C-alpha cells in the first residue's frame, strides 16, 4: 500500500528488523529504533512495509518515546498511584493492591526469564478464566519483553493447536483448571507451566528473587501481543500489536470518551482473550489508576449482582447482555445498580430500542462503539450528550474514518459503503495473505458496511463479509463447516447466520449426510462442541438432501440465509429437509 510516510523498515547490525515508531501523516517520523527482541519471529513475519496501513499520531499524548515497555508504564509507581489502592478485585471478595500487583508481576517475570528460560520475543500462550492471576501473567510476559498470546478458556484442542502452530508457541502459562484441552492439543516442544495448583513446579510456587524486576528495554514498536481473530475462511488470523499500541487505545478511547476516574471500578463480560476485555478490564483501569473487578463468570444476572455488590461504575458488555439484564431488572429493585455511570457496548450492533430501554430503566446512556481485533479496541464512539441512538458515533479523537466504495473512493454522505479507518494502531497480520484484503491504499477496511450521516455520525448497516456475529462473538461459518465435515456421517455442510432479536444473529447449519445415516442433530452438536468453543456451536441444524448450488457448483449461501429452516432452493427445484433446534428434539421440516 502507498500511504506509509517515511522509512518504515530498517535493519540493525545483527540483521533484526526494526519498525519506525512514529510513522505519521505529519511527516515527522523518527529514525528507526533497535529491537530488544532476541527471538525475532514475530518481527520477521510482519507484513511487508508496503502493505502496512497509514498510521496517524495526531494527539500530543500519542507521541511516545522510542523506548517503551507498556507493562512497566501501566504499573509505574512514579505515576502517582498509591501502592495501597485497589487494582484488581474478585467476585469472591479478594483485593489486590497496586503494590501487591507489582510484586506478583515482578515475581512471575523473574520465573519466566530465570527458571523457564523465556527470552525477549518468545511467544507465551496465556489461558484461563478471567482472574487477577491471568492479568498478572499477561503483564509479566510483557514486562519480560516476551509476546503475550491470550486465548479463550473455552477453546478446544484443535483451535489451540492451530494458534500455537501459527504463532510458533513454545511456552504456555495456564490456569490449572483449564489445562486439559491444552495438553490434548499436543503442541510439539511446548513448555507448559500451570498456575493455581499445589504442585511444587506450579508457577506460583517456583523459587524466584523477592526483588523488583527491571523491565526489558523494549522499543515502542516491539511486538507486545498477538491477538487471534476468526477469519471468514475459518483459519484464525494473528493480529500483531506493539507496546505503543497498548497505550494508544487507553490514550484515545478511554481517555477521551470514557474519561475514567481513579475511583472507578471497571467490570464486564468479555474475557481477556478478547481485546475488548483486555482493554476494558486491564489496560484502561490501570492506565487511569482505577480498579477492575475480574469475574470468572459474567452472565447477565451475575453482572447485575456484581454491580450491586461491588459498586461497579464502568461496565463493558455486548448488546445481547444489556437486553438480558433489562429482562432481569424488570420493574423491581432486586439489584441496586445506581453506582453505574458508564456502560460500554461493542461486539455487535446496538439497536436503538435497546439503548432507549436501558436509558429509561437506569438513567445511564450506553456508550456505543465499534472496534476490531485488528485495531485493538474501539475507534468510533460517542459519550454523554454527543450520543445519537441508532448510530455508532463519530471517530474517537486520534482516529479518522470514512465510507468508501469497493475501489477505495469515498462515497457521499447518506450512501452505504465500506468502513475504512486510520489511527495510531493498524492491522498487521502475522504472515497472512489476508493483509492485502484488510489494508487497502493505507486504510484499514473493517468488513463493515456503514453510512456516514450528513452530521458526521456513522451508522452501522451490516457486515460486508460472511462473518457471523452472535451475542458479540465473531464466528466464521467455514470453521464450523470444517468441524461438521470431520464427523464421519457428514458429506456436505454450510453454515450461515440468521437474524435473531436476542443475539443479533444465530448460527444455523445445513448438513447433507451419508445415505442411511441417522439425522441426529444433538449428536452433531456434541461433535462440534468437542471440536470448537461452545459459542460457535449451531443453535439449529437443518438436514437437506442437497445444498443449493449454481449450475457451476458454487454454493448459494444467500438462499440459505433466506431459508426459513425447512426449505432451501437449489436452482429451479425445491430441496426439503428436516430441522432440529437446539434444546428440542428433531421436528419434521416439511417432508
Residue pairs with C-beta under 8 A, 6 or more apart in sequence:
1 50
1 51
1 52
1 53
1 54
1 439
1 440
1 441
1 442
2 50
2 441
2 442
3 53
3 54
3 422
3 441
3 442
3 443
4 23
4 49
4 50
4 52
4 54
4 55
4 442
5 23
5 24
5 25
5 26
5 27
5 29
5 54
6 20
6 22
6 23
6 24
6 27
6 29
7 20
7 29
7 32
8 19
8 20
8 23
8 49
8 52
9 17
9 18
9 19
9 20
9 32
9 49
10 17
10 18
10 20
10 32
11 17
11 18
12 18
12 34
12 35
16 34
16 35
16 37
16 40
16 43
17 35
17 40
17 43
17 44
17 46
18 32
18 33
18 34
18 35
18 43
18 219
18 221
19 32
19 33
19 43
19 46
19 49
19 221
19 242
20 29
20 30
20 31
20 32
20 33
20 221
21 30
21 33
21 64
21 66
21 68
21 219
21 220
21 221
21 242
21 244
22 28
22 29
22 30
22 57
22 63
23 29
23 52
23 54
23 55
24 55
24 56
24 57
25 54
25 55
25 56
25 58
25 422
26 56
26 57
26 58
30 66
33 66
33 67
33 219
33 220
33 221
34 219
35 43
35 121
35 218
35 219
35 222
36 120
36 121
36 145
36 216
36 217
36 218
36 219
36 222
37 43
37 120
37 121
37 145
37 218
37 222
37 223
38 119
38 120
38 121
39 119
39 120
39 121
39 122
40 121
41 121
41 123
41 168
42 121
42 123
42 147
42 167
42 223
42 226
42 240
42 430
43 121
43 222
43 223
45 430
45 431
46 223
46 240
46 428
46 430
47 428
47 429
47 432
47 435
47 439
51 435
51 436
51 439
52 426
52 428
52 439
53 422
53 426
53 427
53 439
53 442
53 443
53 444
54 422
54 426
54 442
54 443
55 422
55 423
55 424
55 425
55 426
56 398
56 399
56 400
56 422
56 423
56 424
57 63
57 398
57 424
58 397
58 398
59 251
59 252
59 397
59 398
61 251
61 255
62 248
62 251
62 252
62 398
62 424
64 220
64 244
64 247
65 220
66 219
66 220
67 217
67 218
67 219
67 220
68 218
68 219
68 220
68 243
68 244
68 247
69 142
69 143
69 145
69 215
69 216
69 217
69 218
69 243
70 142
70 224
70 243
70 244
70 246
70 247
71 105
71 139
71 140
71 142
71 143
71 215
72 143
72 215
73 247
74 139
74 246
74 247
74 283
74 286
74 287
75 98
75 101
75 102
75 105
75 139
75 143
75 286
77 83
77 98
77 102
79 289
80 289
81 98
81 262
81 289
82 98
83 97
83 98
83 99
83 102
84 97
84 98
84 99
85 97
85 98
85 262
85 289
85 291
86 95
86 96
86 97
86 98
86 291
87 96
87 97
87 98
87 100
87 101
87 285
87 286
87 291
87 292
88 95
88 96
88 101
88 132
88 135
88 291
88 292
88 293
88 294
89 95
89 96
89 265
89 291
89 292
89 293
89 294
89 310
90 131
90 132
90 293
90 294
90 295
91 293
91 295
91 296
91 297
91 302
91 306
91 310
94 132
96 104
96 132
98 289
101 132
101 136
101 139
102 212
104 133
104 136
105 136
105 139
105 140
105 143
105 213
106 140
106 143
106 211
106 212
106 213
107 208
107 210
107 213
108 136
108 137
108 140
108 203
108 208
109 140
109 141
109 143
109 144
109 213
110 208
110 209
110 211
110 213
111 203
111 206
111 208
112 118
112 124
112 140
112 141
112 144
112 146
112 171
113 119
113 144
113 213
114 208
114 209
115 206
115 207
115 208
116 171
116 191
116 193
118 124
118 141
118 144
118 146
118 171
119 145
119 146
120 144
120 145
120 146
120 216
120 218
120 222
121 145
121 146
121 147
121 222
121 223
122 146
122 147
122 170
122 171
123 146
123 147
123 149
123 167
123 168
123 169
123 170
123 171
123 226
124 141
124 146
124 147
124 148
124 149
124 169
124 171
124 172
124 173
125 149
125 150
125 151
125 160
125 163
125 164
125 167
125 169
125 171
125 172
125 173
125 174
125 182
126 134
126 137
126 138
126 141
126 148
126 149
126 150
126 151
126 172
126 173
126 174
126 272
127 150
127 151
127 152
127 153
127 155
127 160
127 172
127 173
127 174
127 175
127 178
127 182
127 273
128 134
128 153
128 174
128 175
128 177
128 178
128 195
128 196
129 153
129 175
129 177
129 178
129 271
129 296
130 271
130 272
130 277
130 281
130 294
130 295
130 296
130 298
131 175
131 294
131 296
132 294
133 175
133 195
133 196
133 204
134 150
134 175
134 272
134 294
135 272
135 281
135 282
135 292
135 294
137 173
137 195
137 203
138 148
138 150
138 272
138 278
138 282
139 282
140 213
141 147
141 148
141 173
142 148
142 224
142 225
142 243
142 246
143 213
143 215
143 216
144 213
144 216
145 215
145 216
145 218
145 222
146 171
147 167
147 223
147 224
147 225
147 226
148 224
148 225
148 226
149 163
149 167
149 169
149 225
149 226
149 227
149 228
149 238
150 225
150 227
150 272
150 273
150 278
151 159
151 160
151 163
151 228
151 273
152 271
152 273
152 274
152 533
153 175
153 178
153 271
153 273
154 533
154 534
154 535
155 163
155 181
155 273
155 532
155 533
156 181
156 530
156 531
156 532
156 533
157 181
157 182
157 184
157 185
157 186
158 185
158 483
158 531
158 532
159 236
159 532
159 533
160 181
160 182
160 185
160 187
161 185
161 186
161 187
162 235
162 236
163 169
163 228
163 236
163 238
164 185
164 187
164 190
165 187
166 228
166 236
166 238
166 430
166 431
167 226
167 238
167 430
169 187
169 190
170 189
170 190
170 191
171 190
171 191
171 193
172 182
172 187
172 190
172 191
172 192
172 193
173 193
173 194
173 195
173 203
174 182
174 192
174 193
174 194
174 195
175 194
175 195
175 196
176 194
176 195
176 196
176 197
176 202
177 196
179 192
179 194
182 192
183 192
193 201
193 202
193 203
194 202
194 203
195 202
195 203
195 204
196 202
196 204
198 205
199 205
200 206
218 224
218 243
219 243
220 242
220 243
220 244
221 242
221 243
221 244
222 242
222 243
223 240
223 241
223 242
224 241
224 242
224 243
224 245
224 246
225 240
225 241
225 246
226 238
226 239
226 240
226 241
226 430
227 238
227 239
227 241
227 275
227 278
227 373
227 376
228 236
228 237
228 238
228 239
228 373
229 236
229 237
229 239
229 372
229 373
229 374
229 474
230 236
230 237
230 467
230 474
230 475
230 476
230 479
231 237
231 434
231 476
232 447
232 465
232 466
232 467
232 476
232 477
232 478
233 434
233 476
233 478
234 476
234 477
234 478
234 479
234 480
234 481
234 482
235 479
237 429
237 430
237 432
237 434
238 429
238 430
238 431
238 432
239 373
239 374
239 376
239 427
239 428
239 429
239 430
240 428
240 429
240 430
241 376
241 425
241 428
244 424
245 376
245 424
245 425
246 283
246 376
247 283
247 287
248 376
248 398
248 423
248 424
248 425
249 279
249 283
249 284
249 376
249 377
249 378
249 425
250 279
250 283
250 284
250 287
250 288
251 287
251 398
252 379
252 396
252 397
252 398
252 399
252 423
252 424
253 279
253 369
253 371
253 377
253 378
253 379
253 381
253 396
254 260
254 279
254 283
254 284
254 287
254 288
255 287
256 396
256 397
256 398
257 367
257 369
257 378
257 381
257 382
257 383
257 396
257 397
258 284
258 314
258 342
258 344
258 367
258 383
259 383
260 266
260 284
260 285
260 288
260 290
260 314
260 342
261 288
261 290
261 313
262 288
262 289
262 290
263 290
263 313
264 285
264 288
264 290
264 291
264 313
264 314
264 341
264 342
265 290
265 291
265 292
265 293
265 310
265 311
265 312
265 313
265 314
265 339
266 280
266 281
266 284
266 285
266 290
266 291
266 292
266 293
266 312
266 313
266 314
266 315
266 316
267 281
267 292
267 293
267 294
267 295
267 298
267 303
267 306
267 307
267 310
267 312
267 314
267 315
267 316
268 277
268 280
268 281
268 298
268 303
268 315
268 316
268 317
268 344
269 277
269 295
269 298
269 299
269 303
269 316
269 317
269 318
269 321
270 276
270 277
270 280
270 281
270 316
270 317
270 318
270 347
270 472
271 277
272 278
272 281
272 282
274 373
275 371
275 373
275 376
275 377
276 316
276 346
276 347
276 371
276 377
276 472
277 316
279 376
279 377
279 378
280 314
280 316
280 344
281 292
281 294
281 316
282 292
284 290
284 314
285 291
285 292
285 314
286 292
290 314
293 306
293 310
293 312
295 302
295 303
295 306
298 306
298 317
299 321
299 324
300 321
300 324
300 325
300 328
301 324
301 325
301 328
303 315
303 317
303 321
303 325
304 325
304 328
304 329
304 334
304 335
304 337
305 335
306 312
307 315
307 335
307 337
307 339
307 340
308 335
308 336
308 337
311 339
312 339
312 340
313 339
313 340
313 341
313 342
314 340
314 341
314 342
314 344
315 340
315 342
315 343
315 344
316 344
316 346
317 343
317 344
317 345
317 472
318 345
318 346
318 347
318 348
318 471
318 472
319 345
319 347
319 348
319 349
319 350
319 351
319 354
319 472
319 504
320 348
320 471
320 472
320 502
320 503
320 504
321 471
321 472
322 343
322 345
322 350
322 354
322 358
322 366
323 354
323 357
323 502
324 502
326 354
326 357
326 358
326 361
328 334
328 335
329 335
329 337
329 361
329 362
337 362
340 362
340 364
341 364
342 364
342 367
342 383
343 358
343 362
343 364
343 365
343 366
343 367
344 366
344 367
344 369
344 378
345 366
345 367
345 368
345 369
346 368
346 369
346 370
346 371
346 378
346 472
347 469
347 471
347 472
347 473
348 469
348 470
348 471
348 472
348 504
349 392
349 460
349 469
349 504
350 366
350 368
350 392
351 390
352 389
352 390
354 366
355 365
355 366
355 368
355 387
355 389
355 390
356 389
358 364
358 366
359 365
359 366
365 383
365 384
365 387
366 387
367 381
367 382
367 383
367 387
368 381
368 382
368 387
368 391
368 392
368 393
369 378
369 379
369 380
369 381
369 392
369 393
370 378
370 379
370 380
370 381
370 392
370 419
370 446
370 448
370 458
370 460
371 377
371 378
371 379
372 379
372 427
372 444
372 446
374 426
374 427
374 429
374 438
374 444
374 446
375 421
375 423
375 425
375 426
375 427
375 444
375 446
376 425
378 396
379 395
379 396
379 399
379 401
379 421
379 423
380 392
380 393
380 394
380 395
380 396
380 399
380 401
380 421
380 458
381 392
381 393
381 394
381 396
382 388
382 391
382 392
382 393
382 394
382 457
386 393
386 394
387 393
388 455
388 457
390 459
391 453
391 457
391 458
391 459
391 460
392 450
392 457
392 458
392 459
392 460
393 457
393 458
394 456
394 457
394 458
395 401
395 421
395 423
395 458
396 423
398 423
398 424
399 421
399 422
399 423
399 424
400 421
400 422
400 423
401 419
401 420
401 421
401 422
401 452
401 458
402 410
402 420
402 443
402 452
403 410
403 411
403 415
403 416
403 417
403 418
403 419
403 420
403 450
403 451
403 452
403 458
404 410
404 411
404 417
404 418
404 420
404 443
404 445
405 411
405 417
405 418
406 418
408 420
408 440
408 441
408 443
410 417
411 417
413 451
413 452
413 453
413 454
414 451
414 452
414 453
414 454
415 451
416 449
416 450
416 451
416 461
417 449
417 450
417 451
418 445
418 446
418 447
418 448
418 449
418 450
418 464
419 445
419 446
419 448
419 449
419 450
419 458
420 440
420 443
420 444
420 445
420 446
421 443
421 444
421 446
422 442
422 443
422 444
426 439
426 444
427 435
427 438
427 439
427 444
428 435
429 435
429 438
437 445
438 444
438 445
438 446
438 447
439 445
447 463
447 464
447 465
447 467
448 460
448 461
448 462
448 463
448 464
449 460
449 461
449 462
449 463
449 464
450 458
450 459
450 460
450 461
451 458
451 459
451 461
452 458
452 459
453 459
463 469
466 476
466 477
466 478
466 496
466 557
467 474
467 475
467 476
468 474
468 475
468 476
468 477
468 495
468 496
468 497
468 505
468 507
469 475
469 497
469 504
469 505
470 497
470 500
470 503
470 504
470 505
470 506
470 507
470 535
471 503
471 504
471 535
472 504
473 535
473 536
475 497
475 507
475 535
475 536
477 494
477 495
477 496
477 497
477 507
477 557
478 495
479 532
479 536
480 493
480 495
480 507
480 509
480 528
480 532
480 536
480 537
480 538
481 493
481 494
481 495
481 509
483 527
483 528
483 531
483 532
483 536
484 490
484 493
484 495
484 509
484 511
484 524
484 527
484 528
485 492
485 493
486 527
486 531
487 524
487 527
488 514
489 513
489 514
489 517
489 518
490 511
490 512
490 513
490 514
490 524
491 512
491 513
491 514
492 511
492 512
492 546
492 547
493 509
493 510
493 511
493 512
494 509
494 510
494 547
494 555
494 557
494 560
495 507
495 508
495 509
495 510
495 538
496 508
496 510
496 557
496 560
496 561
497 505
497 506
497 507
497 508
497 561
498 505
498 506
498 508
498 540
498 561
498 565
499 505
500 506
506 539
506 540
507 536
507 537
507 538
507 539
507 540
508 538
508 539
508 540
508 541
508 542
508 560
508 565
509 524
509 538
509 540
509 541
509 542
510 541
510 542
510 543
510 544
510 547
510 560
510 563
510 568
510 577
511 524
511 541
511 542
511 543
511 544
512 543
512 544
512 545
512 546
512 547
513 519
513 543
519 543
519 578
519 580
519 586
520 586
521 541
521 543
521 580
521 586
522 580
524 538
524 541
525 537
525 538
525 541
525 582
528 536
528 537
528 538
529 537
537 582
538 582
539 581
539 582
540 565
540 579
540 580
540 581
540 582
541 579
541 580
542 563
542 565
542 566
542 568
542 577
542 578
542 579
542 580
542 589
543 577
543 578
543 579
543 580
543 589
544 568
544 575
544 576
544 577
545 575
545 576
545 577
546 570
546 575
547 555
547 560
547 568
547 570
547 575
548 555
548 556
548 559
548 560
548 568
548 569
548 570
548 571
548 575
549 555
549 556
549 570
549 571
550 556
550 571
551 571
556 570
559 568
559 569
559 570
560 568
563 569
565 579
565 589
566 576
566 577
566 579
566 589
566 590
567 574
567 575
567 576
567 577
567 589
567 590
568 574
568 575
568 577
569 575
576 589
576 590
576 591
577 589
577 590
577 591
578 586
578 587
578 588
578 589
578 591
579 586
579 587
579 588
579 589
580 586
580 587
581 587
